[in-house]
Amino acid sequence: MFSFSNHTLNWVELYSTLSLSHQQQDEVLS
């Protein structure tokens, strides 16, 4: 369970990073 939680946190962190990068790209394009 601990490993699963840790994996989930890593996935969320990765997703947040990708989302932030995508938003920045949208701002630059617009």
Residue, then its C-alpha position, 0 to 999 in steps of 0.5 A: m500500500f505504501s508503495f502504491s501511494n508513493h507511486t500515485l504521488n509520483w504520477v500526480e507530480l509528473y502530471s502536474t509538471l506536464s500540465l504546467s508546461h502545457q499551460q506555459q506553452d499555450e500562453v506563449l502561443s497565444 
